[in-house]
Amino acid sequence: MIQNDPDFETALAAAIDGKTKPPGSLGRIEALAAQLARLQRTLAPRADRCRLTIFAADHGIAAEGVSAFPQAVTGEMVRNFLAGGAAANVFARELGAEVVVVDAGVAWDPPSHPDLVLARIGPGTANSAEGPAMTAGQLAQALAEGAALGGAGAAEVMAFGEMGIANTSSAALVAAKLLGLPVEEIAGRGTGLDDAGLSRKRAVLARAAARTPDRLPPEAALAEYGGFEIAMMSGAMEAAAAARRLVLVDGFIATAAAAAALARAPELRGAFVFCHRSQEGGHARVLAALGVEPLLDLGLRLGEGTGALLALPLVRAAAAMLRDMASFESAGVSRA
């Protein structure tokens, strides 16, 4: 459980309120600073090192026509990540963040590339409109692979992204079953469906959702409807949080993975930062059901971890505020 003793909480409050500013005047930056301090058990937290892990996989439900793009785009985008040409790569370079690209289950013949992590569970999931997306054994493997990746390295901050045609459908189904929400109300346009495409997608997801009870425990929700990348990301988030690393949650798909991780380990909630509210139809509804308010609202709907990376400067500023900002006493400034 991420908690600290009362003496630490007293010292933390005094440290934040003792900075040369009116108490509470830095708003959520102060809350972020406190969150980092609790995680790292120090009043001088660091957020210098950030690792973005992008999980990619394909989805059998794509065969139902729920995406505006063909399934081949998943593999094509993985090649783009490896070449450094995607938005996530650009943002990561600008911020000095490491990027790790993981094949969790792309429907392709994977290339031989030194920077591609092969953690393949299979060439995409089964069609969850017809039956379970994965077996219990495949889910266990995905969670374990994710945990190994989430616990690796020495970064203080872990961001997670994804790529997978039809994964907004998978995320909508997982979130609906975890939170008891009607899937039709949280299914959005994904990669850009028109009105007819959105209507078709919602009908497919309603049929898929009807196979199981309205609410499912996290393992069942992931096995019935998850993608290999969503399950692997969820395991990575849980392991990173357990290792007291700050977990930056990206958009709609990453939020579904985070919801599953927190359903499995609610005591780790203090490690999670929900970074932005995306334009994907149901993201605001899912965030509200989780009781969280994201840091940013920039009209994003890309994925890849882009929104998580854009929140990183705020996290670093919060750490620097607590670590480096002068106190009233050290600066010789009078208190009110």
Summary of the structure (lengths in Angstrom):
residues: 336
radius of gyration: 20.2
end to end distance: 37.3
largest distance: 69.1
contacts: 1235
relative contact order: 0.18
helix: 51%
strand: 11%
